[in-house]
Amino acid sequence: PLLKATMAPSKFGALLSTFRTALGDDEKGPPTHVAESLSDATNRLWRIQKIRAAAAESRIPNTPNASNLPTSVELSTHSTSRDRIHLAVALVVVENLPHADAWRRFAASSPGDGCTLYVHAKHPRRFEKNHPELSHRLLQNLRRPDGGSYATYAPGWNDVGVARAMLSLLECTSDDQAPPHGPATHVHFATESCLPASTLRSLAGHFRMNGLGRSYLDHYGVHRANRFEEHECFAPLRRHLPADCARKSLPGWITLSRAHVRSILSCTEDLRPLDLAGAFGGCWAPEEMFFATVLALAGAHLEADVREGLTHAQWDEKARGENRAHPIVYDGMDLYDLIRMVRKKGRFFVRKVTRSTIGR
């Protein structure tokens, strides 16, 4: 439809600028407005991504790819058997890592590839006391390229600080361009209850088979949410984000490609000084909502560019309300039976494993 002649010049200018930015005609990039609210900014960015997606479907030439992400074709072909995998394992813990030995064995299980641990601890000094050998991998002890410190947090349960800690870990893995194994090709998030259920060699083969640009998370929108999720996870975001942009990843401990890491970091950086992570403070399990939603907002094609998540977690289908938010704990189960079950499901990690299981 034609624009009405009565449209205010400022609104018409903003609309025109949005179209020019989406189609690559605005060399200055997305417009910045000092007084712009987070809702205005995310809705503007979402409109840009939709215009770009529509332009790509219409095969409009010279249309920029959202956030410079590779296309689906590129994602599926940009890997060979010679590509070296470097997995950054980003651990968010309280003060302990009970499966530290298992992670060390996993990291050494593929000589041709690499694995580096990064740890954000709620209580870093206690963690150092428990694991002095991992002190140098603590985010609190690592430095930015300019010598500054990374933001760290002491989040409570169901706290947006968990998502902020994960974001800080992403920044660190992205900045760390010269670890022993080279820049990370993928970042995998885990907690102290997570356990590798495979070898790094097997996982590296999975990455190469699917294309190095792909990420791994099980995600869905509000149309697939249950009543509790609809009210406690999605509804609180409507104040700050487009309703059709919100996504939930379950479990929230996901694996991201280098391209998608850059996309998430660029999206949050471009919106500053607005606090994108803060918008998730009112929803249940913020980390399960934050990364999938920001990927969508950044222009990632979640249906084409993402594969099934790599972490196994199981919920009690008979539970109701908040109880459905707690994964089943594997306590005392035979370790080999557990790993066989996880691998049979095509997963490479398992969540909520206790010490007693490891000891069996």
Disulfide bonds with the S-S distance in Angstrom:
none
